Amino acid sequence: MSDWPDGWTDDDQPRTRDRYGRGSGSARPESARVMPHVPRQPQPRHPQQAEPARGPVYDSGYSDGQVYRGAASRTAQPPPGPPRDPYADDGFRDDPRPPRTRNWRRRIGFTALGLVVVLLVTSVATYFWADSKLRREVDLASVEDRPTAGKGTNYLIVGSDSREGLSEEEQQELHTGSTEGQRTDTIMLLHVGDNGNTMVSFPRDSWVTIPEFTGSVSGNRIPAQEQKLNAAYSIEGPELLVRTIEHNTGLRIDHYAEIGFGGFANVVDALGGVEMCFDEPIQDDNSGADFEAGCQRLDGAESLAFNRQRYQEAMGDLGRTQNQQEFLGTLADQAASPSTLLNPFRLFPTMNASLDSLIVDEDMSLWDLRGLFWGMRGAERMNVPVADPGYETSAGSAVLWDDGQVEQLMAQLKNDEEVTVGRE
């Protein structure tokens, strides 16, 4: 670039050899002179004109907030935004480590939710499965002249000598015999109320009045008659038995539950046996009972033999009913124990055996059935008040009730009052 003013060139100056300058050939320096200052006008640059190269720039190591990436670093940068609130949770963390605490909390939450869903689905499925297996075969609506309902809930529990589903070998093993037809082997009334639960046994040889009744299945008109209580079941089944109990007690039966020999043994086996304690040895050839004194676990066949034996009992059939009450109370306690309820390998077989074996009324729900089992636990146990256990009749020896005591007892049960009858 020339130092001459604009418009001057080297050709316009005299080329004397005695002047100092480029190519002058003289060693004498030229005297200093003042050059006029001419301001340089900025020249417009074409948009595509390349940026003139610059020399290296010193990098101090400090940044003014801009990131330099080659030529792009020299372009204008947007102004920085407002400072971020350090307490705001925007989903990003300054800590590069993964949020382990939050992940574990989520995992635990999802696991708990999954368990709740599985438990809910299992419970609902179990309910519908169990409800579908209930054998609702007894029509209480066909019972005539029913008494008014009282307070609390009354269950009629019946153990029949039904041999349904038993082979000849099983009948021999259980000592049930091969008698045709069905009779009641156990008849109990369970009252569940606010003032405690009471279990009352009716001896099957009780001498009672069987009232008039029209069979719901046969259509036969049964005339009123004096008979043993067991005959009502033999004549017209569960409906006439309920009618006879209601007629002689004045209590309305809310629900009916029946189980046969084979079903009873299956339930005990599914439960893993029932532990019973005996003060004295028990032996009865007719039922097959043969137990030593002391505590022992009875399987299904042994439990059936214990509940059916009566000939070695000093009170005969009344003593047997007491044994049956004690056994059922123990059975209910073990069925409701945590070792059964929390063990699916014991709970579901027991439920399956019970539902397959029980015959109930048409209005029985699973909740009602639960109330029956829970009601037997810790219930006050007693026989119906008896005036004569060896009453002679045209049908042989029978059990005669104490009418005054029975009327007082049934009034207390109907009004759901504390039972005082039979207590010393």
Secondary structure in CASP SS format (residue, H / E / C, confidence):
PFRMAT SS
TARGET T0000
AUTHOR 0000-0000-0000
METHOD secondary structure of the structure
MODEL  1
M C 1.00
S C 1.00
D C 1.00
W C 1.00
P C 1.00
D C 1.00
G C 1.00
W C 1.00
T C 1.00
D H 1.00
D H 1.00
D H 1.00
Q C 1.00
P C 1.00
R C 1.00
T C 1.00
R C 1.00
D C 1.00
R C 1.00
Y C 1.00
G C 1.00
R C 1.00
G C 1.00
S C 1.00
G C 1.00
S C 1.00
A C 1.00
R C 1.00
P C 1.00
E C 1.00
S C 1.00
A C 1.00
R C 1.00
V C 1.00
M C 1.00
P C 1.00
H C 1.00
V C 1.00
P C 1.00
R C 1.00
Q C 1.00
P C 1.00
Q C 1.00
P C 1.00
R C 1.00
H C 1.00
P C 1.00
Q C 1.00
Q C 1.00
A C 1.00
E C 1.00
P C 1.00
A C 1.00
R C 1.00
G C 1.00
P C 1.00
V C 1.00
Y C 1.00
D C 1.00
S C 1.00
G C 1.00
Y C 1.00
S C 1.00
D C 1.00
G C 1.00
Q C 1.00
V C 1.00
Y C 1.00
R C 1.00
G H 1.00
A H 1.00
A H 1.00
S H 1.00
R H 1.00
T C 1.00
A C 1.00
Q C 1.00
P C 1.00
P C 1.00
P C 1.00
G C 1.00
P C 1.00
P C 1.00
R C 1.00
D C 1.00
P C 1.00
Y C 1.00
A C 1.00
D C 1.00
D C 1.00
G C 1.00
F C 1.00
R C 1.00
D C 1.00
D C 1.00
P C 1.00
R C 1.00
P C 1.00
P C 1.00
R H 1.00
T H 1.00
R H 1.00
N H 1.00
W H 1.00
R H 1.00
R H 1.00
R H 1.00
I H 1.00
G H 1.00
F H 1.00
T H 1.00
A H 1.00
L H 1.00
G H 1.00
L H 1.00
V H 1.00
V H 1.00
V H 1.00
L H 1.00
L H 1.00
V H 1.00
T H 1.00
S H 1.00
V H 1.00
A H 1.00
T H 1.00
Y H 1.00
F H 1.00
W H 1.00
A H 1.00
D H 1.00
S H 1.00
K H 1.00
L C 1.00
R E 1.00
R E 1.00
E E 1.00
V E 1.00
D C 1.00
L H 1.00
A H 1.00
S H 1.00
V C 1.00
E C 1.00
D C 1.00
R C 1.00
P C 1.00
T C 1.00
A C 1.00
G C 1.00
K C 1.00
G C 1.00
T E 1.00
N E 1.00
Y E 1.00
L E 1.00
I E 1.00
V E 1.00
G E 1.00
S E 1.00
D C 1.00
S C 1.00
R C 1.00
E C 1.00
G C 1.00
L C 1.00
S C 1.00
E H 1.00
E H 1.00
E H 1.00
Q H 1.00
Q H 1.00
E H 1.00
L H 1.00
H C 1.00
T C 1.00
G C 1.00
S C 1.00
T C 1.00
E C 1.00
G C 1.00
Q C 1.00
R C 1.00
T E 1.00
D E 1.00
T E 1.00
I E 1.00
M E 1.00
L E 1.00
L E 1.00
H E 1.00
V E 1.00
G E 1.00
D C 1.00
N C 1.00
G E 1.00
N E 1.00
T E 1.00
M E 1.00
V E 1.00
S E 1.00
F C 1.00
P C 1.00
R C 1.00
D C 1.00
S E 1.00
W E 1.00
V E 1.00
T E 1.00
I E 1.00
P C 1.00
E C 1.00
F E 1.00
T E 1.00
G C 1.00
S C 1.00
V C 1.00
S C 1.00
G C 1.00
N C 1.00
R E 1.00
I E 1.00
P C 1.00
A C 1.00
Q E 1.00
E E 1.00
Q E 1.00
K E 1.00
L H 1.00
N H 1.00
A H 1.00
A H 1.00
Y H 1.00
S H 1.00
I H 1.00
E H 1.00
G H 1.00
P H 1.00
E H 1.00
L H 1.00
L H 1.00
V H 1.00
R H 1.00
T H 1.00
I H 1.00
E H 1.00
H H 1.00
N H 1.00
T H 1.00
G C 1.00
L C 1.00
R C 1.00
I C 1.00
D C 1.00
H E 1.00
Y E 1.00
A E 1.00
E E 1.00
I E 1.00
G C 1.00
F H 1.00
G H 1.00
G H 1.00
F H 1.00
A H 1.00
N H 1.00
V H 1.00
V H 1.00
D H 1.00
A H 1.00
L H 1.00
G C 1.00
G C 1.00
V E 1.00
E E 1.00
M E 1.00
C E 1.00
F E 1.00
D C 1.00
E C 1.00
P C 1.00
I E 1.00
Q E 1.00
D E 1.00
D C 1.00
N C 1.00
S C 1.00
G C 1.00
A E 1.00
D E 1.00
F E 1.00
E C 1.00
A C 1.00
G E 1.00
C E 1.00
Q E 1.00
R E 1.00
L E 1.00
D C 1.00
G H 1.00
A H 1.00
E H 1.00
S H 1.00
L H 1.00
A H 1.00
F H 1.00
N H 1.00
R H 1.00
Q C 1.00
R C 1.00
Y C 1.00
Q C 1.00
E C 1.00
A C 1.00
M C 1.00
G C 1.00
D H 1.00
L H 1.00
G H 1.00
R H 1.00
T H 1.00
Q H 1.00
N H 1.00
Q H 1.00
Q H 1.00
E H 1.00
F H 1.00
L H 1.00
G H 1.00
T H 1.00
L H 1.00
A H 1.00
D H 1.00
Q H 1.00
A H 1.00
A C 1.00
S C 1.00
P H 1.00
S H 1.00
T H 1.00
L H 1.00
L C 1.00
N C 1.00
P H 1.00
F H 1.00
R H 1.00
L H 1.00
F H 1.00
P H 1.00
T H 1.00
M H 1.00
N H 1.00
A H 1.00
S H 1.00
L H 1.00
D H 1.00
S H 1.00
L C 1.00
I E 1.00
V E 1.00
D E 1.00
E C 1.00
D C 1.00
M C 1.00
S C 1.00
L H 1.00
W H 1.00
D H 1.00
L H 1.00
R H 1.00
G H 1.00
L H 1.00
F H 1.00
W H 1.00
G H 1.00
M H 1.00
R C 1.00
G C 1.00
A C 1.00
E E 1.00
R E 1.00
M E 1.00
N E 1.00
V C 1.00
P C 1.00
V E 1.00
A E 1.00
D E 1.00
P E 1.00
G E 1.00
Y E 1.00
E E 1.00
T E 1.00
S C 1.00
A C 1.00
G E 1.00
S E 1.00
A E 1.00
V E 1.00
L E 1.00
W E 1.00
D C 1.00
D H 1.00
G H 1.00
Q H 1.00
V H 1.00
E H 1.00
Q H 1.00
L H 1.00
M H 1.00
A H 1.00
Q H 1.00
L H 1.00
K H 1.00
N C 1.00
D C 1.00
E C 1.00
E C 1.00
V C 1.00
T C 1.00
V C 1.00
G C 1.00
R C 1.00
E C 1.00
END
